[in-house]
Amino acid sequence: MQLYEATKTRSARCHWLLQELKVPFEGIKLQLFKGEHKTPEFLKINPYGRVPVLVDDDLVLSESIAICLYLADKYADKELIPTPGTPRARQI
């Protein structure tokens, strides 16, 4: 699993969650001021050139909230959020 991330972006919440879940991952830091998010190689992963991006085998996700929800569901045994079901099941 790889997390493409950059400082001072919302990728920090994805990085934190992966650490909290104790999930092994490769953090790939991009330097936005150098334009590393606009390289042809990265644009193949995310055509919008934005971070964060999570790559889990053949699944590619962007947007930090989508990534966090995916991780919480994938690692449901860690009981970070209630088991998926009705929308009310996740209300506190």
C-alpha positions in Angstrom: 0.0 0.0 0.0 1.4 3.4 -1.0 0.3 6.8 0.2 1.3 9.7 -2.0 1.4 12.7 0.3 2.8 16.2 0.8 3.4 18.4 3.8 0.7 21.0 4.7 -2.0 19.1 2.9 -4.9 16.9 4.0 -2.7 13.8 3.4 -1.7 14.2 7.0 -5.0 12.8 8.1 -4.5 9.7 5.9 -0.9 9.2 7.2 -2.1 9.5 10.8 -4.9 7.0 10.2 -2.6 4.4 8.7 -0.3 4.8 11.7 -3.2 4.6 14.1 -4.4 1.4 12.4 -0.9 0.1 12.5 -1.1 -0.7 8.8 2.2 -1.1 6.9 2.5 1.4 4.1 5.0 3.2 1.9 4.8 6.9 2.3 5.8 8.7 -0.9 6.4 12.3 -0.3 5.9 14.7 -3.1 7.3 18.2 -3.1 4.5 20.4 -4.5 6.7 23.5 -4.8 8.9 21.4 -7.2 5.8 20.3 -9.2 6.2 16.6 -8.4 2.4 16.3 -8.4 2.3 17.4 -12.1 4.9 14.9 -13.5 3.6 12.5 -16.2 4.3 9.6 -13.8 2.1 11.0 -11.0 -0.6 12.1 -13.5 -1.0 8.5 -14.6 -1.9 7.7 -11.0 -4.1 10.8 -10.4 -4.9 12.8 -13.5 -6.0 15.8 -11.4 -2.5 16.0 -9.9 -3.7 16.2 -6.3 -2.6 14.6 -3.1 -3.3 12.5 -1.1 -3.6 9.4 -3.2 -3.8 5.9 -1.8 -2.8 2.9 -3.9 -3.9 -0.5 -2.6 -3.1 -3.2 -5.1 -5.2 -2.2 -8.1 -7.4 0.3 -6.2 -6.5 4.0 -6.5 -8.3 6.5 -4.2 -7.9 10.2 -3.9 -9.6 12.7 -1.5 -8.6 12.3 2.1 -12.1 11.5 3.5 -12.7 8.8 0.9 -9.3 7.3 1.8 -10.1 7.4 5.5 -13.5 5.8 5.1 -12.0 3.1 2.9 -9.3 2.3 5.5 -11.8 2.3 8.3 -14.0 -0.2 6.4 -11.1 -2.3 5.2 -9.8 -2.7 8.8 -13.2 -2.9 10.5 -11.7 -5.4 13.0 -9.9 -2.3 14.5 -13.3 -1.0 15.4 -12.5 2.6 14.4 -16.1 3.1 13.1 -19.3 1.0 13.5 -19.8 -1.9 11.1 -21.2 -0.6 7.8 -24.9 -0.8 7.5 -27.5 1.9 7.6 -26.3 5.5 7.7 -27.7 5.7 11.2 -25.3 2.9 12.3 -22.5 5.4 12.1 -24.2 8.2 14.0 -22.9 8.9 17.5 
